[in-house]
Every structure is written in C-alpha cells, then in structure tokens.
Amino acid sequence: MTLPRSLAALLAIGTLFGTAATADARPRDRHGPERGVDSLNQPVVERTDYVLDLSARDDGLSALERARLGAWFGSLGVGYGDRIFVEEPYGPGPARLDVARVAAAYGLLVSDGAPVLAGEVAPGTARVIVSRSMAYVPNCPNWRPTGPSSTSSNYGCAINSNLAAMIADPIDLVLGQAGTGTDATTAAKAIKVYREAPPTGAKGLKEQSSRGQ
C-alpha cells in the first residue's frame, strides 16, 4: 500500500525528531573535546571504621581493659592520619581520659564527636572507634580509546596517583585543613630569626691542628 505524501512526510519528521531526542538524552562523553584539560582520573577517598567496645567503670577503664585497648591499637598499626573517637552512653566520662592516655603512646589524640554507627553503646561500656581513610585513583592506568580530544584517557593518572599515595591524611583531599590565622606570623618569625642571626664567622674561626693526636 502506498502512503500519501503528506503522511509519509509526517512519519519522516517524527522519526527525525525521535532520533534527535534519543541522541540528546544520552550522557555526553567526558572524554570529548568539551572536557578541556580537566582530569578524568580523580582520587577517591574511602573510610573504614574499626570498633572496639570496652568495659567501663565509674572511675574509667581497668588496667586489663587499657592493656586490651593498647594491643588492639597495635594490631591495627594506628598512626598519623587515623582518627580516634570515644563514645560513652552518658557523654564524655573518665573512660575517655584513659583512652586518650593509651592513644598518646601512639602519638595520637582523641577527636571530638564520633561517626554515626549502627547500634547503641550499652551502659557500663565505652566504644572506641578508629576511623581510617585511604585514597587511590581507580581504573589507572587507563588507555581506553577516546577518539579526538584535547587529552588522553590516561591523563591525570600519574600525578593524581602519586598525590593519593603520598598525602599524609587522605581526608585533606575532601575537607582540607582549616586555617589558623597564624601562618603569616610564623613565616615572619622565621625570616626575622634568619636576618638577625650573626654570621658564622663573626666571632672568628676556630683553630684546628692538622697534626694527629
């Protein structure tokens, strides 16, 4: 059956608009030229929370529980970048001070607050949380063909992977560090000491003998 020309034209126009709408609905390829020099391969930060519940008395942790906590810290290999939290059922108490003393042996402080975890802290216990973060760049190296673009698919893999591997505290990639307002003062103090320091030879050179003792 032959369709009338007007109906055939309408069907052709409908097919054209349908194809255009489908093309526009597809997400744009991030590897395209419109990406510019933006790096596709960005660091990802993952956080893991380790939990230990300790028996707590009214006057804090017993010597046995402190030893148990220290052994747990040692098994985790806690160090710089780890955050330690203490959660007690009725707010901060003596157990927090005991945890802080054990953490100090590892060069760490107890942080304020605590991550939101499943389950409540039972009365007579203190929950110690070690929050550890790690940074990495997934899918690197990345040599996927991209077609014409300003940068390759592997662009950013090297420098961002090195950044993720070397950063002391991966959370800094997410939150950064709050300014203290004393950086300029500290820098000026160092320059002042450098400028006012007397030359090394101002008091004369020390005589040295070349003969053996």
TALINLIN-V311985 format. One record per helix or strand. SS is the DSSP state (H for helix, E for strand). FROM is the first residue (numbers start at 0). TO is the last residue. Records with the same first field share a line. If there is no record, write none. Layout:
SS: FROM-TO, FROM-TO
//
This chain:
H: 4-24, 32-34, 62-75, 93-103, 156-165, 169-172, 182-195
E: 43-54, 56-56, 59-59, 82-87, 109-109, 124-135
//
